[in-house]
Amino acid sequence: MPTTLFEKIINKEIPAEILYEDDISIVIKDINPQAPTHLLIIPKKVIPKLSDANQEDQKILGHLMLVAGKMSQQLKLDDTFRLIVNNGAKAGQSVFHLHLHLLSGRALNWPPG
């Protein structure tokens, strides 16, 4: 499988604005933001899509959610944000390395998209 854009960012082969990093995940600013705050929360383990995750990935998936909460507090988002996971090309996924979008800073309508 070819190296994904996110793997290159994780490996510091290409630059990105990194806001947070630990052993399991990395958080960067989206280069095409859809809201005033638009972050990508990315596991360091390559999981192409959420539907490809398995029982062994449970800790990673939970960790990503906790990182979202941590970023909300760090950026003082007043606990007002939306998390999005696109699963597959028809759902809008363009990089096949699981990631969460954290959006905040404007009214987010429902239903989305």
C-alpha positions in Angstrom: 0.0 0.0 0.0 1.4 3.5 -0.8 2.4 5.8 2.0 -0.4 8.2 2.8 -0.2 11.9 3.2 -0.8 11.5 6.9 2.0 9.0 7.3 4.4 11.5 5.7 3.2 14.1 8.2 3.6 11.7 11.1 7.1 10.8 9.9 7.9 14.5 9.5 8.6 14.1 5.8 6.3 16.9 4.9 5.4 19.9 7.1 2.1 20.5 8.9 1.0 22.7 11.7 1.1 20.2 14.6 -1.0 21.2 17.6 -0.6 18.0 19.7 1.3 14.7 19.5 1.7 11.7 21.6 2.7 8.0 21.1 -0.7 7.2 19.6 -1.9 10.2 17.7 -1.2 13.6 16.1 -3.4 16.6 15.7 -2.9 19.1 12.8 -4.7 22.0 11.4 -6.6 21.2 8.2 -5.1 23.0 5.2 -8.6 23.4 3.7 -10.6 24.5 6.8 -14.4 24.2 6.8 -14.8 26.2 10.0 -12.7 28.7 11.9 -11.3 25.8 13.9 -10.8 22.7 11.8 -8.4 20.1 13.2 -7.5 16.6 12.0 -7.0 14.0 14.8 -5.0 11.2 13.3 -3.9 7.9 14.7 -0.2 7.0 14.1 -1.3 3.4 13.2 -2.6 3.3 9.7 -6.2 2.2 9.7 -7.5 3.0 6.2 -11.2 3.4 7.2 -13.2 3.2 10.4 -14.9 0.1 9.0 -11.4 -1.5 8.8 -10.8 -1.1 12.5 -10.9 -4.2 14.6 -11.0 -5.1 18.3 -7.3 -4.5 18.7 -7.9 -0.9 17.6 -10.4 -0.2 20.4 -7.8 1.6 22.6 -6.7 3.8 19.7 -10.3 4.8 18.8 -11.1 5.7 22.3 -7.9 7.6 22.6 -8.8 9.7 19.5 -12.1 10.8 21.2 -10.2 11.7 24.4 -7.7 13.8 22.4 -10.7 15.6 20.8 -11.9 16.6 24.3 -8.4 17.6 25.3 -8.0 19.8 22.2 -11.4 21.4 22.9 -10.2 22.4 26.4 -6.8 23.5 25.2 -8.3 25.7 22.5 -11.1 26.9 24.9 -13.8 25.9 22.5 -16.4 25.9 25.3 -17.2 22.3 24.6 -18.9 23.3 21.4 -17.6 21.3 18.5 -18.5 18.6 16.0 -16.5 15.4 15.3 -16.8 13.9 11.8 -15.4 10.6 10.5 -15.8 10.0 6.7 -15.7 6.3 5.8 -15.1 5.7 2.2 -14.9 7.8 -0.9 -18.6 8.2 -1.3 -18.8 9.6 2.2 -16.1 12.2 1.4 -13.0 10.4 2.6 -10.1 11.5 0.4 -7.1 10.3 2.5 -7.4 6.6 3.3 -5.9 6.8 6.8 -8.6 7.1 9.5 -8.9 10.6 11.0 -11.4 12.7 12.9 -12.3 16.2 11.8 -12.9 18.5 14.7 -14.9 21.6 13.6 -15.8 24.6 15.8 -16.1 28.4 15.7 -19.3 28.8 13.7 -22.8 27.5 13.8 -22.9 24.0 12.5 -26.3 23.1 10.9 -28.1 19.8 10.9 -28.3 17.7 8.9 -24.7 18.1 7.6 -23.7 17.8 4.0 
